[in-house]
Amino acid sequence: MTTVHLADTRVDTIDRAKTLHEEIAHAKCRIESKRARREAAIAREKSKFIEDTAVDVQLIADNAKALTAIIFGNPDKFKDPRAIKTDFGEFGMRKAGNKLEVTDEEAAIQFALDNGYDDLVETTRTLIKDAAKDRINDGEEIPGCSLPKGEVAYYKISKALIESARTLVERA
């Protein structure tokens, strides 16, 4: 929903207002139709990509598992040098522990909060709009916030109309 203050604009007649509202509705429907077509195309492309790469993804998983088994099965081959270089890169052994592996971030965050480890978590601050509105209503001025008074004009396009535009595209 878009809100405009009364002093911001003038409409000559109610018929003109209806025409403007209709044009906005049609434009929103065109946008949603295009968005739906784009999302459907992206979904098809992602699905095709997954399908097209499935054999290679499985090959990588299988070969990585076999390569890992060979490396760990022959530790004496990876002492000096610790890696074997090829035209395609390298493979070998290295010390673990340089990169943190997080398997359950929520559990780690909860642990940090429960134990007062503030250095492990980052807090994002957001304005609590209802509290700001209450303070402004109580007469306090808050920089960057205002509470419009008086009349406002608004328009709202039927969600059913917009969904209808999306559905037509999705069925096509």
MITORLO-970244 format. One record per residue (C-alpha): residue in one letter; y, z, x. Coordinates in Angstrom, 2 decimals. Example, Ala and Ser with C-alpha at 12.3 -4.5 7.8 and 13.67 -1.06 7.14 Angstrom:
BEGIN
{resn: a	north: -4.50	up: 7.80	east: 12.30} $
{resn: s	north: -1.06	up: 7.14	east: 13.67} $
//
This chain:
BEGIN
{resn: m	north: 0.00	up: 0.00	east: 0.00} $
{resn: t	north: 3.44	up: -0.90	east: 1.31} $
{resn: t	north: 6.48	up: 1.16	east: 0.39} $
{resn: v	north: 10.04	up: -0.10	east: 0.65} $
{resn: h	north: 13.16	up: 1.96	east: 0.03} $
{resn: l	north: 15.30	up: 0.80	east: -2.85} $
{resn: a	north: 18.30	up: 0.09	east: -0.63} $
{resn: d	north: 16.23	up: -2.18	east: 1.63} $
{resn: t	north: 15.82	up: -5.15	east: -0.73} $
{resn: r	north: 16.90	up: -6.69	east: -4.04} $
{resn: v	north: 14.89	up: -8.74	east: -6.51} $
{resn: d	north: 16.81	up: -10.82	east: -9.03} $
{resn: t	north: 14.35	up: -10.76	east: -11.93} $
{resn: i	north: 11.06	up: -9.23	east: -12.92} $
{resn: d	north: 9.58	up: -12.74	east: -13.16} $
{resn: r	north: 10.60	up: -13.34	east: -9.53} $
{resn: a	north: 9.04	up: -9.98	east: -8.61} $
{resn: k	north: 5.79	up: -11.01	east: -10.31} $
{resn: t	north: 5.82	up: -14.31	east: -8.41} $
{resn: l	north: 6.38	up: -12.52	east: -5.10} $
{resn: h	north: 3.59	up: -10.05	east: -5.89} $
{resn: e	north: 1.23	up: -12.91	east: -6.77} $
{resn: e	north: 2.07	up: -14.72	east: -3.52} $
{resn: i	north: 1.37	up: -11.53	east: -1.57} $
{resn: a	north: -1.95	up: -11.11	east: -3.39} $
{resn: h	north: -2.99	up: -14.70	east: -2.65} $
{resn: a	north: -1.97	up: -14.33	east: 1.00} $
{resn: k	north: -3.96	up: -11.09	east: 1.32} $
{resn: c	north: -6.99	up: -12.80	east: -0.24} $
{resn: r	north: -6.67	up: -15.72	east: 2.19} $
{resn: i	north: -6.48	up: -13.28	east: 5.09} $
{resn: e	north: -9.54	up: -11.37	east: 3.85} $
{resn: s	north: -11.45	up: -14.62	east: 3.34} $
{resn: k	north: -10.64	up: -15.68	east: 6.89} $
{resn: r	north: -11.53	up: -12.20	east: 8.18} $
{resn: a	north: -14.86	up: -12.32	east: 6.33} $
{resn: r	north: -15.63	up: -15.80	east: 7.70} $
{resn: r	north: -14.76	up: -14.64	east: 11.23} $
{resn: e	north: -16.87	up: -11.47	east: 10.90} $
{resn: a	north: -19.80	up: -13.49	east: 9.53} $
{resn: a	north: -19.48	up: -15.98	east: 12.39} $
{resn: i	north: -19.36	up: -13.15	east: 14.93} $
{resn: a	north: -22.41	up: -11.49	east: 13.34} $
{resn: r	north: -24.31	up: -14.79	east: 13.42} $
{resn: e	north: -23.29	up: -15.35	east: 17.05} $
{resn: k	north: -24.35	up: -11.82	east: 18.05} $
{resn: s	north: -27.66	up: -12.25	east: 16.27} $
{resn: k	north: -28.22	up: -15.63	east: 17.92} $
{resn: f	north: -27.32	up: -14.15	east: 21.32} $
{resn: i	north: -29.84	up: -11.32	east: 20.85} $
{resn: e	north: -32.47	up: -13.83	east: 19.76} $
{resn: d	north: -31.66	up: -16.25	east: 22.61} $
{resn: t	north: -31.81	up: -13.53	east: 25.27} $
{resn: a	north: -34.75	up: -11.47	east: 23.96} $
{resn: v	north: -37.26	up: -13.02	east: 26.38} $
{resn: d	north: -34.98	up: -12.43	east: 29.37} $
{resn: v	north: -34.15	up: -8.86	east: 28.27} $
{resn: q	north: -37.87	up: -8.09	east: 28.07} $
{resn: l	north: -38.51	up: -9.82	east: 31.41} $
{resn: i	north: -35.81	up: -7.68	east: 33.06} $
{resn: a	north: -37.24	up: -4.48	east: 31.57} $
{resn: d	north: -40.79	up: -5.32	east: 32.61} $
{resn: n	north: -39.84	up: -6.51	east: 36.10} $
{resn: a	north: -37.48	up: -3.56	east: 36.71} $
{resn: k	north: -40.31	up: -1.18	east: 35.81} $
{resn: a	north: -42.72	up: -3.02	east: 38.15} $
{resn: l	north: -40.11	up: -3.20	east: 40.95} $
{resn: t	north: -39.43	up: 0.54	east: 40.61} $
{resn: a	north: -43.18	up: 1.25	east: 40.83} $
{resn: i	north: -43.47	up: -0.88	east: 43.98} $
{resn: i	north: -40.49	up: 0.84	east: 45.62} $
{resn: f	north: -41.75	up: 4.36	east: 44.83} $
{resn: g	north: -45.29	up: 3.31	east: 45.77} $
{resn: n	north: -44.10	up: 2.27	east: 49.24} $
{resn: p	north: -41.53	up: 4.85	east: 50.32} $
{resn: d	north: -42.29	up: 4.24	east: 54.01} $
{resn: k	north: -40.92	up: 0.67	east: 53.64} $
{resn: f	north: -37.53	up: 2.04	east: 52.55} $
{resn: k	north: -36.70	up: 4.57	east: 55.30} $
{resn: d	north: -34.72	up: 2.44	east: 57.76} $
{resn: p	north: -33.22	up: 0.35	east: 56.34} $
{resn: r	north: -33.28	up: 1.99	east: 52.91} $
{resn: a	north: -32.80	up: -1.35	east: 51.13} $
{resn: i	north: -34.16	up: -4.85	east: 51.47} $
{resn: k	north: -31.53	up: -7.55	east: 51.18} $
{resn: t	north: -32.33	up: -10.92	east: 49.67} $
{resn: d	north: -30.35	up: -14.00	east: 48.66} $
{resn: f	north: -30.11	up: -12.44	east: 45.18} $
{resn: g	north: -28.89	up: -8.97	east: 46.12} $
{resn: e	north: -30.84	up: -5.98	east: 47.33} $
{resn: f	north: -33.37	up: -3.36	east: 46.24} $
{resn: g	north: -34.55	up: -0.13	east: 47.76} $
{resn: m	north: -33.98	up: 3.62	east: 47.61} $
{resn: r	north: -30.83	up: 5.68	east: 47.68} $
{resn: k	north: -29.90	up: 9.29	east: 47.13} $
{resn: a	north: -29.45	up: 10.28	east: 43.51} $
{resn: g	north: -26.68	up: 12.50	east: 42.25} $
{resn: n	north: -23.50	up: 10.52	east: 42.82} $
{resn: k	north: -23.22	up: 9.44	east: 39.19} $
{resn: l	north: -23.50	up: 11.83	east: 36.28} $
{resn: e	north: -26.00	up: 10.78	east: 33.64} $
{resn: v	north: -25.04	up: 12.04	east: 30.18} $
{resn: t	north: -27.88	up: 11.96	east: 27.69} $
{resn: d	north: -26.27	up: 14.13	east: 24.97} $
{resn: e	north: -22.48	up: 14.30	east: 25.19} $
{resn: e	north: -22.13	up: 16.41	east: 22.04} $
{resn: a	north: -24.47	up: 19.08	east: 23.47} $
{resn: a	north: -22.50	up: 19.11	east: 26.73} $
{resn: i	north: -19.18	up: 19.44	east: 24.89} $
{resn: q	north: -20.53	up: 22.25	east: 22.70} $
{resn: f	north: -21.81	up: 24.05	east: 25.82} $
{resn: a	north: -18.35	up: 23.75	east: 27.41} $
{resn: l	north: -16.62	up: 25.06	east: 24.28} $
{resn: d	north: -19.11	up: 27.93	east: 23.83} $
{resn: n	north: -18.62	up: 29.04	east: 27.44} $
{resn: g	north: -14.86	up: 28.53	east: 27.72} $
{resn: y	north: -15.19	up: 25.74	east: 30.27} $
{resn: d	north: -11.91	up: 24.04	east: 29.39} $
{resn: d	north: -12.10	up: 21.92	east: 32.55} $
{resn: l	north: -15.12	up: 20.06	east: 31.11} $
{resn: v	north: -13.46	up: 18.80	east: 27.94} $
{resn: e	north: -10.32	up: 16.95	east: 27.03} $
{resn: t	north: -8.44	up: 17.69	east: 23.83} $
{resn: t	north: -6.51	up: 15.01	east: 21.97} $
{resn: r	north: -3.50	up: 16.21	east: 20.00} $
{resn: t	north: -2.45	up: 14.63	east: 16.74} $
{resn: l	north: 0.33	up: 15.46	east: 14.34} $
{resn: i	north: -0.82	up: 17.30	east: 11.24} $
{resn: k	north: 1.27	up: 15.43	east: 8.72} $
{resn: d	north: 0.82	up: 17.87	east: 5.83} $
{resn: a	north: 2.04	up: 20.75	east: 7.99} $
{resn: a	north: 5.02	up: 18.68	east: 9.18} $
{resn: k	north: 5.83	up: 17.77	east: 5.56} $
{resn: d	north: 5.71	up: 21.45	east: 4.56} $
{resn: r	north: 8.08	up: 22.44	east: 7.37} $
{resn: i	north: 10.53	up: 19.66	east: 6.46} $
{resn: n	north: 10.38	up: 20.76	east: 2.82} $
{resn: d	north: 11.22	up: 24.29	east: 4.03} $
{resn: g	north: 14.39	up: 22.89	east: 5.66} $
{resn: e	north: 13.26	up: 22.47	east: 9.24} $
{resn: e	north: 14.12	up: 19.28	east: 11.14} $
{resn: i	north: 11.29	up: 17.74	east: 13.15} $
{resn: p	north: 12.27	up: 14.98	east: 15.62} $
{resn: g	north: 10.52	up: 11.72	east: 14.86} $
{resn: c	north: 9.69	up: 12.70	east: 11.28} $
{resn: s	north: 11.45	up: 12.24	east: 8.00} $
{resn: l	north: 10.61	up: 12.77	east: 4.38} $
{resn: p	north: 12.14	up: 10.02	east: 2.24} $
{resn: k	north: 13.88	up: 11.22	east: -0.92} $
{resn: g	north: 14.66	up: 9.39	east: -4.11} $
{resn: e	north: 13.05	up: 6.25	east: -5.46} $
{resn: v	north: 10.81	up: 3.92	east: -3.48} $
{resn: a	north: 9.41	up: 0.56	east: -4.43} $
{resn: y	north: 5.80	up: -0.24	east: -3.70} $
{resn: y	north: 3.15	up: -2.84	east: -4.29} $
{resn: k	north: -0.60	up: -2.64	east: -4.28} $
{resn: i	north: -3.10	up: -5.48	east: -4.42} $
{resn: s	north: -6.28	up: -4.95	east: -6.40} $
{resn: k	north: -9.15	up: -4.03	east: -4.11} $
{resn: a	north: -11.48	up: -5.89	east: -6.45} $
{resn: l	north: -9.46	up: -9.07	east: -5.92} $
{resn: i	north: -9.63	up: -8.73	east: -2.14} $
{resn: e	north: -13.34	up: -7.88	east: -2.24} $
{resn: s	north: -13.89	up: -10.91	east: -4.45} $
{resn: a	north: -12.28	up: -13.10	east: -1.77} $
{resn: r	north: -14.56	up: -11.57	east: 0.88} $
{resn: t	north: -17.66	up: -11.91	east: -1.30} $
{resn: l	north: -17.02	up: -15.59	east: -1.95} $
{resn: v	north: -17.03	up: -16.20	east: 1.80} $
{resn: e	north: -20.08	up: -14.05	east: 2.44} $
{resn: r	north: -22.07	up: -15.97	east: -0.19} $
{resn: a	north: -21.04	up: -19.33	east: 1.27} $
//
